Amino acid sequence: MDESTKFSLLLSKVHDALPSEVLRACESLNGHGEWEMALGHCVYHLAGVPLSTKMELMACAKRFGSSDTVLTAIEKLPCS
């Protein structure tokens, strides 16, 4: 499974927690191969996620080589 598909699956798990315009932006960025930007945009607009999704976000960030800022934002996400 390619990164775009993996990220789309992850977005499907958090789509209810994102404003529609943020979700569209993330999907567009993902479609253009800008996965790290899409992930950062997604994370900065989340208020909380289930623990399993938080772990998936962290794994995704590590695969994408995300910045420490994104990793810290994921770590700080409250689990619901």
FENLIN-V307610 format. One record per residue. N is the residue number from 0. RES is the residue in one small letter. OMEGA is omega in radians with two decimals (* if undefined). Layout:
N_RES_OMEGA / N_RES_OMEGA
This chain:
0_m_-3.12 / 1_d_-3.07 / 2_e_3.14 / 3_s_3.13 / 4_t_3.12 / 5_k_-3.13 / 6_f_3.08 / 7_s_3.10 / 8_l_3.10 / 9_l_3.09 / 10_l_3.14 / 11_s_3.12 / 12_k_-3.09 / 13_v_-3.03 / 14_h_3.13 / 15_d_-3.10 / 16_a_-3.09 / 17_l_2.98 / 18_p_-3.05 / 19_s_-3.13 / 20_e_3.09 / 21_v_3.12 / 22_l_3.12 / 23_r_3.12 / 24_a_3.13 / 25_c_3.12 / 26_e_3.12 / 27_s_3.11 / 28_l_3.12 / 29_n_3.14 / 30_g_3.12 / 31_h_3.10 / 32_g_3.14 / 33_e_-3.02 / 34_w_-3.12 / 35_e_3.10 / 36_m_3.13 / 37_a_3.13 / 38_l_3.12 / 39_g_3.14 / 40_h_3.12 / 41_c_-3.06 / 42_v_-3.09 / 43_y_-3.14 / 44_h_3.12 / 45_l_3.09 / 46_a_-3.14 / 47_g_-3.12 / 48_v_3.00 / 49_p_-3.12 / 50_l_-3.12 / 51_s_3.11 / 52_t_3.09 / 53_k_3.12 / 54_m_3.10 / 55_e_3.08 / 56_l_-3.14 / 57_m_3.12 / 58_a_3.11 / 59_c_-3.14 / 60_a_3.14 / 61_k_3.09 / 62_r_-3.10 / 63_f_-3.09 / 64_g_-3.09 / 65_s_-3.14 / 66_s_3.07 / 67_d_3.13 / 68_t_3.12 / 69_v_3.13 / 70_l_3.12 / 71_t_3.13 / 72_a_3.11 / 73_i_3.14 / 74_e_-3.09 / 75_k_-3.14 / 76_l_3.07 / 77_p_3.09 / 78_c_3.13 / 79_s_*
